[in-house]
């Protein structure tokens, strides 16, 4: 990054996009290696999950239709019932395996990209080999933050379910029931987006600072103040782009029965290309927003100290302490 930290606070929406593009383009060699090693498999897993889930779902549906047409108590009915149970178990086992690998590659990709950009920021030599040696150690801290975020989302959804239950048994069928339901849905959506943004920034905090887990989430919550609207717009644009790629893949590849095999393969490659570019761009933006927020709150980051803590020493990753990242608030 060729900007001084004090200038980062003035970056708006397009400024963040341009800065992210400059980082990727200027360091395209190492980002290409990170993409091939981590982000490309992540993208492949995401798209393959859509295709395989569709096949397993239709297989279960076909068995269920046959089961409905078979007299109860017959040997064929019992056999089909066993087959459907097995198919459902395979479906959920596949889902568990998918989410496991998706989580692993997501956290590894985040670790690699954030560490690389921090190294670029401190103007210190960064190689793919060094990045990959640090990534597994940073990944453990990111896992703790993810688990804390997962617990937060779980409690948030549990409270929402309890609220809806109270709505059903109290005012669901009254004149104000519909209005109350709409308000609940809107509040839930706002809270979900807010927690998602906090989680994304907390991932960067986890890599670059001493804080991780709930402490990283609290730090992220404080950092995002003042830049929330920019973060919300970027969040929606990235997720809408992801949704568009997913719909394109489902329509032209998964359910594109009228398209030739060669055409479906071509569209699949196009979706894969768009997806890993989106994932890489999103991770870089996520890190740039961290520096923008730090600058906005006038929290100085000492480059030499950050560089020392990013160094792999005796094979151990030493997390950056909060006092090194946030030395003093600079008065403007």
matplotlib code that plots the C-alpha trace (Angstrom):
import matplotlib.pyplot as plt

x = [0.0, 1.5, -0.8, 0.2, -2.0, -3.3, -4.6, -6.5, -9.4, -10.4, -11.0, -14.7, -16.4, -14.7, -11.4, -11.5, -12.2, -9.4, -6.9, -7.8, -7.4, -4.0, -2.8, -3.9, -2.4, 0.9, 1.4, -0.4, 2.4, 2.0, -1.8, -2.0, -0.1, -2.4, -5.4, -4.2, -3.4, -6.3, -9.0, -9.4, -10.1, -12.5, -14.4, -14.4, -15.8, -18.6, -19.7, -19.3, -21.5, -24.3, -24.1, -23.8, -26.5, -28.9, -28.1, -28.6, -31.8, -33.4, -32.3, -34.1, -37.1, -37.3, -37.1, -39.8, -42.2, -41.6, -42.2, -45.5, -46.7, -45.8, -48.2, -47.3, -46.0, -44.7, -41.0, -40.5, -41.8, -39.4, -36.5, -37.3, -37.7, -34.2, -32.8, -34.3, -33.0, -29.5, -29.8, -30.8, -27.9, -25.5, -27.0, -26.4, -22.9, -22.1, -23.4, -21.2, -18.1, -18.8, -19.2, -16.0, -13.8, -15.5, -14.6, -11.0, -10.3, -12.1, -10.0, -6.8, -7.5, -8.3, -5.0, -3.0, -4.5, -4.5, -0.9, 0.3, -1.3, 0.1, 3.5, 3.0, 1.9, 5.1, 7.2, 8.8, 9.8, 6.9, 7.1, 4.6, 6.6, 6.7, 3.0, 2.1, 4.4, 2.5, -1.0, -1.6, -0.6, -2.8, -5.6, -5.9, -6.6, -9.2, -10.9, -11.4, -12.9, -15.2, -16.4, -17.2, -19.0, -20.9, -22.0, -23.1, -25.2, -26.7, -27.8, -29.1, -31.2, -32.4, -33.7, -35.3, -37.1, -38.3, -39.6, -41.5, -42.9, -44.2, -45.6, -47.5, -49.1, -49.9, -50.6, -50.1, -53.8, -54.6, -54.8, -51.3, -49.8, -48.7, -47.0, -45.2, -44.0, -42.6, -40.8, -39.3, -38.1, -36.5, -34.8, -33.5, -32.1, -30.4, -28.8, -27.7, -25.9, -24.3, -23.0, -21.7, -19.7, -18.4, -17.2, -15.4, -13.5, -12.8, -11.1, -8.6, -8.2, -7.4, -4.6, -3.0, -3.6, -3.4, -7.2, -9.1, -12.4, -14.9, -12.3, -11.7, -15.4, -15.6, -12.6, -14.2, -17.4, -15.6, -13.5, -16.5, -18.1, -18.1, -17.6, -20.6, -22.5, -19.6, -19.1, -22.9, -22.8, -19.7, -21.3, -24.4, -22.5, -20.2, -23.0, -25.3, -22.4, -22.0, -25.8, -25.7, -22.8, -24.7, -27.9, -25.9, -24.3, -27.6, -29.4, -26.8, -24.8, -26.8, -30.2, -29.0, -30.3, -31.0, -27.4, -24.7, -22.1, -19.4, -21.4, -22.2, -18.5, -17.7, -20.2, -18.9, -15.4, -16.7, -18.5, -15.4, -13.3, -15.7, -16.1, -12.4, -11.9, -14.8, -13.4, -9.9, -11.3, -13.6, -10.7, -8.5, -11.3, -11.9, -8.3, -8.3, -11.4, -9.5, -6.7, -9.3, -11.1, -7.8, -7.0, -10.5, -10.2, -6.6, -5.1, -1.5, 0.1, 3.8, 5.2, 8.4, 6.7, 4.1, 6.8, 8.7, 5.6, 4.7, 8.0, 8.1, 10.6, 11.8, 8.8, 6.2, 3.8, 3.9, 0.6, 0.8, 0.0, -2.6, -0.2, 1.9, -0.9, -2.8, 0.0, -1.8, -4.6, -3.3, -4.9, -6.0]
y = [0.0, 3.3, 5.4, 6.7, 5.5, 9.0, 9.2, 5.9, 7.5, 9.6, 6.6, 6.3, 3.4, 3.7, 4.6, 1.3, -0.5, 1.2, 0.6, -3.1, -3.4, -1.7, -4.1, -7.1, -5.8, -4.7, -8.0, -10.2, -12.9, -13.8, -13.3, -15.6, -18.3, -17.8, -18.1, -21.3, -22.9, -21.8, -19.6, -21.7, -24.9, -22.9, -21.7, -25.2, -26.6, -24.0, -24.7, -28.5, -28.4, -26.9, -29.5, -32.5, -31.3, -31.0, -34.6, -36.0, -34.0, -35.3, -38.8, -38.6, -37.0, -39.8, -42.5, -40.7, -40.6, -44.3, -44.9, -43.0, -45.2, -48.5, -50.3, -50.1, -53.3, -54.8, -55.9, -53.3, -50.6, -51.7, -51.8, -48.3, -47.0, -48.3, -46.8, -43.4, -43.4, -44.2, -41.4, -38.9, -39.9, -39.6, -36.1, -34.8, -36.4, -34.6, -31.3, -31.7, -32.5, -29.5, -27.0, -28.4, -28.0, -24.7, -23.4, -24.7, -23.1, -19.9, -19.4, -20.4, -18.0, -15.2, -15.8, -15.8, -12.6, -10.6, -11.6, -10.8, -7.3, -6.5, -7.5, -5.3, -2.4, -2.7, -2.8, -6.0, -8.9, -11.4, -14.7, -17.4, -19.9, -17.6, -16.9, -20.6, -21.2, -18.7, -19.5, -22.7, -20.9, -17.9, -20.3, -21.6, -18.1, -17.5, -20.7, -19.5, -16.2, -18.2, -20.4, -17.3, -15.7, -19.0, -19.0, -15.3, -16.1, -19.2, -17.1, -14.4, -16.9, -18.5, -15.2, -14.6, -18.0, -17.3, -13.9, -15.4, -18.0, -15.3, -13.5, -16.6, -17.2, -13.5, -11.2, -13.3, -13.2, -9.7, -6.5, -5.5, -9.0, -8.5, -5.2, -6.7, -9.6, -7.2, -5.3, -8.5, -9.6, -6.1, -6.0, -9.5, -8.7, -5.6, -7.5, -10.3, -7.9, -6.1, -9.3, -10.5, -7.3, -7.4, -11.0, -10.1, -7.3, -9.4, -11.9, -9.2, -8.1, -11.7, -12.0, -8.6, -8.0, -9.8, -10.0, -13.0, -14.6, -12.3, -9.7, -9.4, -9.0, -6.2, -4.6, -4.9, -3.4, -0.4, 0.0, -0.2, 2.9, 5.8, 3.5, 1.4, 2.6, 2.0, -1.5, -2.2, -1.2, -3.3, -6.2, -6.1, -5.6, -8.6, -10.9, -9.8, -10.6, -14.0, -14.6, -13.7, -16.2, -18.9, -18.3, -18.3, -21.6, -23.2, -22.0, -22.7, -25.6, -27.5, -27.2, -26.3, -29.5, -27.8, -26.7, -28.9, -30.6, -28.4, -25.3, -26.3, -26.9, -23.5, -21.8, -23.8, -22.5, -19.0, -19.2, -20.6, -17.7, -15.1, -16.7, -16.9, -13.4, -12.3, -14.2, -12.7, -9.2, -9.5, -10.6, -7.8, -5.3, -6.7, -6.0, -2.5, -1.6, -2.5, 0.0, 2.6, 2.1, 2.3, 5.5, 7.0, 6.5, 7.9, 4.7, 4.7, 1.4, 1.4, -0.3, -1.4, -3.0, -4.6, -6.0, -7.5, -9.3, -10.6, -12.3, -16.0, -16.5, -20.0, -21.4, -19.7, -17.0, -14.1, -12.2, -8.5, -7.0, -4.4, -1.8, -2.2, -1.7, 0.9, 3.0, 6.2, 8.0, 10.8, 14.1, 15.8]
z = [0.0, -1.1, 1.2, 4.6, 7.4, 8.1, 4.5, 4.8, 6.8, 3.8, 1.6, 0.6, -1.1, -4.5, -2.8, -0.9, -4.2, -6.0, -3.2, -3.1, -6.8, -6.7, -4.0, -5.9, -9.2, -7.7, -5.9, -8.4, -8.3, -4.7, -4.7, -7.7, -5.7, -2.7, -5.0, -6.6, -3.3, -1.1, -2.8, -5.9, -3.9, -1.8, -4.9, -6.3, -3.1, -3.0, -6.6, -6.3, -3.3, -5.3, -8.0, -5.7, -3.3, -6.3, -7.4, -3.9, -3.3, -6.5, -5.7, -2.3, -4.0, -6.6, -3.9, -1.8, -4.8, -5.3, -1.6, -1.7, -4.6, -2.9, -0.6, 3.1, 4.6, 1.4, 1.0, -1.7, 0.7, 3.5, 1.0, -0.4, 3.2, 4.0, 0.8, 1.6, 5.1, 3.8, 1.1, 3.8, 6.0, 3.0, 2.2, 5.7, 6.0, 2.7, 4.1, 7.3, 5.1, 2.9, 5.8, 7.4, 4.3, 3.5, 6.9, 6.8, 3.4, 4.3, 7.5, 5.7, 2.9, 5.3, 7.2, 4.0, 2.5, 5.8, 6.6, 3.1, 3.1, 6.5, 5.2, 2.2, 4.5, 6.5, 3.3, 4.3, 2.1, 1.7, -0.1, -0.7, 1.3, 4.3, 4.1, 4.0, 7.0, 9.1, 7.9, 9.9, 13.2, 12.5, 11.5, 15.1, 16.4, 13.7, 14.6, 18.2, 16.8, 14.5, 17.3, 19.4, 16.5, 15.9, 19.5, 19.2, 16.0, 17.7, 20.7, 18.4, 16.4, 19.6, 20.9, 17.6, 17.6, 21.2, 20.1, 17.2, 19.6, 21.9, 18.8, 17.8, 21.2, 21.8, 18.9, 15.8, 14.9, 16.1, 14.0, 14.9, 14.4, 10.8, 11.6, 14.6, 12.4, 9.8, 12.5, 13.9, 10.5, 9.8, 13.2, 12.7, 9.2, 10.6, 13.5, 11.2, 8.8, 11.7, 13.3, 9.9, 9.4, 12.9, 12.3, 9.1, 10.7, 13.8, 11.6, 10.5, 14.1, 15.1, 12.6, 13.3, 17.0, 20.3, 20.6, 19.4, 20.2, 21.9, 22.5, 18.8, 18.2, 20.7, 19.1, 15.7, 17.0, 18.2, 15.1, 12.7, 14.2, 11.8, 8.8, 9.2, 6.1, 3.8, 5.4, 4.9, 1.2, 0.5, 2.4, 0.2, -3.0, -2.4, -1.2, -4.1, -6.5, -4.8, -5.2, -8.9, -9.5, -7.6, -9.6, -12.8, -11.9, -10.9, -14.1, -16.7, -15.2, -12.6, -14.3, -17.8, -19.3, -22.7, -22.9, -24.4, -22.2, -23.6, -23.0, -19.4, -18.8, -20.2, -18.0, -15.0, -15.7, -16.0, -12.6, -11.0, -12.4, -11.2, -7.8, -6.9, -8.1, -5.9, -2.9, -3.3, -3.8, -0.8, 1.5, 0.4, 0.9, 4.3, 5.3, 3.7, 5.7, 8.9, 8.1, 7.1, 10.5, 12.4, 10.6, 11.1, 14.9, 14.8, 16.1, 15.0, 13.7, 14.1, 10.9, 12.4, 15.4, 13.2, 11.0, 13.9, 15.1, 11.7, 11.5, 12.0, 14.9, 15.7, 13.8, 16.0, 15.1, 17.5, 17.6, 17.5, 20.9, 21.2, 22.6, 19.5, 17.1, 19.0, 20.5, 21.2, 19.6, 17.4, 18.0, 14.8]

ax = plt.figure().add_subplot(projection="3d")
ax.plot(x, y, z, "-o")
ax.set_aspect("equal")
plt.show()
